[in-house]
Amino acid sequence: MPNKKGFTLLEAVIGSALFIIVMFAVMDLVIISVRDTTTLLSTQGAKEEVELVLTELRRDLFNTALLSPEESLITSGDNGYKGIASFDNASYHSLCKYEEDPNNSARDLKSILRFTYIWRKKHPEEVLKAWNITDSVNDLRISYSPGIHHMFKPGNYDGIKELLVIDIDGLVRGRFKISSAPVHMNSPSIDPYTLLPGTTPPYPPWTQLQVEMPKMASGSAQTPVDQNFISNSIVYPLKTVTVCVSATENKIIQIDEADGSVLTLFDGEPFQMDIDRFEVSYLNSVKTARVDSVDFFKFPASDPTKRRCINMYRLAVDLKKRKVASGGKDMKFRKMGILNSFNLHRPANCEP
């Protein structure tokens, strides 16, 4: 009887079927492994980006300027803005999203944070000539320091649109918007005090700033305050920004109030995550000491006295994963910090 070689048709069909089943099982395991790895990497990437955003915000908030005299916040005479405020009003900024807490209609989930901070990347300069904001020509003449960290380049704002003037005694402060910043170099030599041709030796370079009153949160101009600044007062570069969740995109954005430019701080789309919350809350001060309440309170909108007593803050970001089979759907981030300038000054009206 001849020897059989190979497989029968039935054996081949059964073997092929088993091979296909095994291959599909292996591929399924590979797909699950790749999907889990992708989800893990996406989660880790989102975590790292949000932590970085909160760290950067905490750094800027640490440098929040304590404005004095206080500025109007929304309406004329609402003198409650000292350099930081948050809003629960959807009409404050058209680019910002506002949403109430479903469990507490008095509290907003998507907070709108506005603050003014000293831009530490640039060196301050000195006022060269006594100056008053109510002068008919608001030209503020300051020193000029060359180098990569100077405030202004000739013919270039260099990104600085606001400034803070602190008098020589450190008590008088004012925030102003810059409309132009021509730098006067050695040739031709101009006396910064008289604006007449200088004598030999030539004067060193200096900057002639044209300034105006900054805007309120509502967009209207602030009312000028009669302030005098003498020579050797210090000028610091400032930024006033609004941070919120975008009204149209799944992003946390930062809006530069001086020029309206928008910077994306965090985009949830690459990570397939929805931004469920961006919120800032506060602790206040009583008798120069921090009040450690159980819950941070929302920035008081109707009591200017409490606004002056802010001591610490907490930033909160919640993310929601879109494609998770079960459990672990939310990611919560919290970052606390101290408002350094505010912490060093305790107005008397913070007493209970």
C-alpha positions as CSV (number, residue, x, y, z in Angstrom):
1,M,0.0,0.0,0.0
2,P,1.5,3.3,-1.0
3,N,2.7,5.8,1.7
4,K,0.4,8.9,2.2
5,K,2.1,12.3,1.7
6,G,0.7,15.8,2.7
7,F,-2.7,16.5,4.3
8,T,-6.2,15.7,3.2
9,L,-8.4,18.6,2.2
10,L,-10.3,18.4,5.5
11,E,-7.1,18.5,7.5
12,A,-5.9,21.5,5.6
13,V,-9.2,23.3,6.1
14,I,-9.2,22.5,9.9
15,G,-5.5,23.6,10.2
16,S,-6.1,26.8,8.4
17,A,-9.1,27.6,10.5
18,L,-7.2,27.0,13.7
19,F,-4.3,29.1,12.4
20,I,-6.7,32.0,11.6
21,I,-8.3,31.7,15.0
22,V,-4.9,31.8,16.7
23,M,-3.7,34.8,14.6
24,F,-6.9,36.8,15.3
25,A,-6.4,36.1,19.0
26,V,-2.8,37.3,18.9
27,M,-3.8,40.4,16.8
28,D,-6.5,41.1,19.3
29,L,-4.0,41.0,22.2
30,V,-1.6,43.2,20.2
31,I,-4.4,45.7,19.5
32,I,-5.5,45.8,23.1
33,S,-1.8,46.2,24.2
34,V,-1.2,49.0,21.7
35,R,-4.5,50.7,22.7
36,D,-3.7,50.5,26.4
37,T,-0.2,51.8,25.8
38,T,-1.5,54.7,23.7
39,T,-4.1,55.5,26.4
40,L,-1.4,55.4,29.0
41,L,1.0,57.6,27.0
42,S,-1.9,60.1,26.3
43,T,-2.8,60.2,29.9
44,Q,0.8,60.8,31.0
45,G,1.2,63.5,28.3
46,A,-1.9,65.3,29.4
47,K,-0.8,65.1,33.0
48,E,2.6,66.5,32.3
49,E,1.2,69.4,30.2
50,V,-1.4,70.4,32.8
51,E,1.2,70.3,35.6
52,L,3.4,72.5,33.5
53,V,0.6,75.0,32.8
54,L,-0.3,75.2,36.5
55,T,3.4,75.6,37.5
56,E,3.8,78.5,35.0
57,L,0.6,80.1,36.2
58,R,1.7,79.9,39.8
59,R,5.0,81.5,38.9
60,D,3.2,84.4,37.2
61,L,0.7,84.8,40.1
62,F,3.7,84.9,42.5
63,N,4.7,88.0,40.7
64,T,1.2,89.6,40.7
65,A,1.5,93.4,41.1
66,L,-0.2,94.9,44.1
67,L,-1.8,98.0,42.4
68,S,-2.3,101.1,44.5
69,P,-4.4,103.1,44.1
70,E,-6.9,100.5,43.3
71,E,-8.4,100.5,39.8
72,S,-12.0,100.3,38.8
73,L,-12.9,96.7,37.8
74,I,-16.0,96.7,35.7
75,T,-17.8,100.0,36.2
76,S,-16.5,103.5,37.1
77,G,-16.0,103.8,40.8
78,D,-15.9,100.1,41.4
79,N,-12.4,100.4,43.0
80,G,-11.7,96.8,43.8
81,Y,-9.0,95.7,41.4
82,K,-5.6,95.4,43.1
83,G,-4.0,93.1,40.5
84,I,-6.1,90.0,40.6
85,A,-9.8,89.1,40.1
86,S,-11.9,86.3,38.9
87,F,-15.3,86.5,37.3
88,D,-18.4,84.4,37.2
89,N,-20.1,86.5,34.5
90,A,-20.4,85.0,31.0
91,S,-20.5,88.5,29.5
92,Y,-17.1,89.5,30.9
93,H,-15.1,88.1,28.0
94,S,-16.6,86.8,24.7
95,L,-13.7,84.4,24.2
96,C,-14.2,82.7,27.6
97,K,-16.6,79.9,28.6
98,Y,-18.7,80.2,31.7
99,E,-20.6,77.3,33.3
100,E,-22.3,76.9,36.7
101,D,-21.7,74.0,39.0
102,P,-24.7,71.7,38.6
103,N,-24.6,71.0,42.3
104,N,-24.3,74.6,43.4
105,S,-25.7,77.3,41.1
106,A,-23.9,80.0,43.1
107,R,-20.5,78.7,42.1
108,D,-18.9,78.7,38.6
109,L,-17.0,75.8,37.2
110,K,-15.3,77.5,34.3
111,S,-13.8,80.5,36.1
112,I,-12.4,83.5,34.3
113,L,-9.2,84.7,35.9
114,R,-7.7,88.2,35.3
115,F,-4.4,89.3,36.8
116,T,-1.6,91.8,36.4
117,Y,2.0,90.6,37.0
118,I,5.5,92.0,36.8
119,W,7.4,90.6,33.9
120,R,10.6,89.4,35.5
121,K,12.3,88.6,32.2
122,K,13.0,92.3,31.7
123,H,15.0,94.6,33.9
124,P,13.4,97.7,35.4
125,E,14.5,101.2,34.5
126,E,14.6,104.5,36.4
127,V,12.5,107.7,35.8
128,L,14.8,110.5,34.7
129,K,12.5,113.4,35.0
130,A,9.7,114.3,37.5
131,W,6.4,113.2,35.9
132,N,2.6,113.5,36.3
133,I,0.1,111.4,34.5
134,T,-2.3,114.3,34.3
135,D,0.3,116.3,32.1
136,S,-1.1,117.3,28.8
137,V,1.7,115.3,27.1
138,N,2.2,112.1,29.0
139,D,5.8,111.5,28.0
140,L,7.5,109.4,30.7
141,R,11.3,109.6,30.3
142,I,13.2,106.6,31.6
143,S,16.7,105.2,31.4
144,Y,17.8,102.7,28.8
145,S,19.9,99.6,29.4
146,P,21.3,97.7,26.4
147,G,21.4,93.9,26.4
148,I,19.1,91.0,25.9
149,H,17.0,91.8,29.0
150,H,16.5,95.5,28.4
151,M,12.9,96.7,28.4
152,F,12.9,98.4,24.9
153,K,14.8,98.3,21.7
154,P,15.0,101.3,19.4
155,G,11.8,101.4,17.5
156,N,10.5,98.2,19.0
157,Y,8.1,97.7,22.0
158,D,9.7,94.3,22.5
159,G,6.4,92.8,23.7
160,I,6.0,95.3,26.6
161,K,2.7,97.1,26.5
162,E,2.2,98.0,30.1
163,L,4.3,99.3,32.9
164,L,4.2,99.8,36.7
165,V,5.7,103.0,38.2
166,I,6.8,102.8,41.9
167,D,7.9,106.0,43.5
168,I,11.2,106.3,45.2
169,D,9.6,105.8,48.6
170,G,7.9,102.6,47.4
171,L,4.5,103.7,48.4
172,V,2.9,105.2,45.2
173,R,2.2,102.8,42.4
174,G,0.4,103.2,39.1
175,R,-0.3,101.0,36.0
176,F,-0.1,102.5,32.6
177,K,-0.5,101.4,29.0
178,I,2.3,102.2,26.5
179,S,1.3,103.8,23.2
180,S,4.9,104.4,21.9
181,A,8.4,104.0,23.1
182,P,11.0,105.8,21.0
183,V,14.6,105.3,22.2
184,H,17.0,108.3,21.9
185,M,20.5,107.2,21.2
186,N,23.7,109.3,21.4
187,S,23.3,110.9,18.0
188,P,21.7,113.4,17.9
189,S,22.3,114.0,21.6
190,I,19.0,115.2,23.3
191,D,18.7,116.3,26.9
192,P,16.0,114.1,28.5
193,Y,15.0,116.9,30.9
194,T,14.4,119.7,28.3
195,L,14.2,117.8,25.0
196,L,16.8,120.3,23.7
197,P,20.1,119.4,22.0
198,G,22.5,118.3,24.7
199,T,26.0,119.4,25.5
200,T,29.2,117.5,25.6
201,P,29.7,114.9,26.8
202,P,26.6,113.4,25.1
203,Y,23.8,112.0,27.2
204,P,23.5,108.2,27.4
205,P,20.6,106.6,25.5
206,W,17.2,107.0,27.1
207,T,13.6,106.1,26.3
208,Q,10.7,108.5,25.9
209,L,7.4,106.7,26.7
210,Q,4.0,107.9,25.6
211,V,1.5,106.4,28.0
212,E,-2.2,106.3,28.6
213,M,-4.6,105.0,31.3
214,P,-5.2,101.2,31.0
215,K,-8.5,99.6,30.4
216,M,-10.9,98.3,33.0
217,A,-12.1,94.7,32.8
218,S,-15.1,96.0,30.9
219,G,-12.9,97.5,28.2
220,S,-13.5,101.1,29.2
221,A,-10.6,103.4,30.0
222,Q,-9.6,104.0,33.6
223,T,-10.1,107.5,35.0
224,P,-6.7,109.3,35.4
225,V,-5.4,109.7,39.0
226,D,-3.4,112.7,39.9
227,Q,0.0,111.2,40.8
228,N,3.5,112.7,40.8
229,F,6.6,110.6,40.3
230,I,10.0,112.1,40.9
231,S,13.4,111.1,39.4
232,N,14.7,107.7,40.4
233,S,11.3,106.2,40.6
234,I,11.3,102.7,39.2
235,V,9.5,101.4,36.1
236,Y,8.7,97.7,35.8
237,P,7.3,95.9,32.8
238,L,3.8,94.5,33.3
239,K,1.4,92.1,31.7
240,T,-2.4,91.9,32.3
241,V,-3.9,88.7,31.1
242,T,-7.1,86.7,31.3
243,V,-7.0,82.9,31.7
244,C,-10.1,80.8,31.0
245,V,-11.5,77.9,29.1
246,S,-12.2,78.8,25.5
247,A,-15.8,79.5,24.6
248,T,-15.5,77.6,21.3
249,E,-12.7,75.1,21.7
250,N,-11.5,72.5,24.1
251,K,-8.6,74.6,25.3
252,I,-7.4,76.6,28.3
253,I,-6.3,79.9,26.8
254,Q,-4.5,83.1,28.0
255,I,-5.6,86.4,26.5
256,D,-3.1,89.4,26.5
257,E,-5.2,92.4,27.4
258,A,-2.8,94.9,25.8
259,D,-3.1,93.5,22.2
260,G,-5.8,90.9,22.4
261,S,-3.5,88.1,21.4
262,V,-4.5,84.6,22.4
263,L,-2.1,81.9,23.7
264,T,-3.2,78.2,24.0
265,L,-2.0,76.9,27.4
266,F,-3.5,73.4,27.1
267,D,-5.4,71.7,24.2
268,G,-7.4,68.6,25.2
269,E,-7.9,67.3,21.7
270,P,-4.5,65.6,21.1
271,F,-5.2,63.6,24.4
272,Q,-8.9,62.9,23.7
273,M,-9.8,64.6,26.9
274,D,-12.5,67.2,27.7
275,I,-11.7,70.1,30.0
276,D,-14.3,69.8,32.6
277,R,-13.1,72.5,35.0
278,F,-10.8,75.4,35.3
279,E,-11.3,77.3,38.5
280,V,-9.5,79.5,41.0
281,S,-10.4,79.9,44.6
282,Y,-8.9,81.8,47.6
283,L,-8.1,82.1,51.2
284,N,-8.3,85.5,52.9
285,S,-6.6,87.2,55.8
286,V,-7.7,88.4,59.2
287,K,-5.5,90.5,61.5
288,T,-2.5,89.8,59.2
289,A,-2.8,86.0,59.5
290,R,-4.0,83.5,56.9
291,V,-7.5,82.1,57.5
292,D,-7.4,78.4,57.0
293,S,-11.0,77.7,56.1
294,V,-12.2,74.2,55.2
295,D,-13.1,75.4,51.7
296,F,-11.5,78.0,49.6
297,F,-14.0,80.7,48.7
298,K,-14.8,82.1,45.3
299,F,-13.4,85.6,44.6
300,P,-16.0,88.0,46.2
301,A,-17.6,90.0,43.4
302,S,-19.7,92.3,45.6
303,D,-17.5,93.1,48.6
304,P,-14.4,95.2,47.7
305,T,-13.1,94.9,51.3
306,K,-12.7,91.1,50.9
307,R,-10.9,91.6,47.6
308,R,-8.1,93.4,49.5
309,C,-7.6,90.6,51.9
310,I,-6.6,87.8,49.5
311,N,-3.8,85.7,50.9
312,M,-3.5,82.3,49.1
313,Y,-5.1,80.8,46.0
314,R,-5.8,77.4,44.6
315,L,-6.0,76.5,40.9
316,A,-8.1,73.5,39.8
317,V,-8.2,71.7,36.5
318,D,-10.4,68.6,35.9
319,L,-10.1,66.5,32.7
320,K,-12.5,63.9,31.5
321,K,-11.4,61.0,29.3
322,R,-13.6,60.2,26.4
323,K,-12.9,56.5,25.7
324,V,-12.6,54.6,28.9
325,A,-14.4,51.2,29.4
326,S,-14.9,51.6,33.2
327,G,-13.4,53.6,36.1
328,G,-10.8,56.2,36.2
329,K,-12.6,58.6,33.9
330,D,-11.5,61.9,35.5
331,M,-8.2,63.5,36.1
332,K,-8.0,66.2,38.8
333,F,-5.2,68.7,39.3
334,R,-4.7,71.1,42.1
335,K,-2.0,73.7,42.7
336,M,-1.7,76.1,45.6
337,G,0.3,79.3,45.9
338,I,0.8,82.6,47.7
339,L,0.3,86.0,46.3
340,N,3.6,87.3,47.3
341,S,3.0,91.1,47.0
342,F,-0.4,90.8,48.6
343,N,1.1,88.7,51.4
344,L,3.5,91.5,52.3
345,H,0.9,94.2,52.6
346,R,-2.0,94.0,55.0
347,P,-4.5,96.9,54.7
348,A,-6.3,97.8,57.9
349,N,-9.7,97.0,56.5
350,C,-8.8,93.3,56.6
351,E,-9.6,93.4,60.3
352,P,-12.8,91.5,61.2
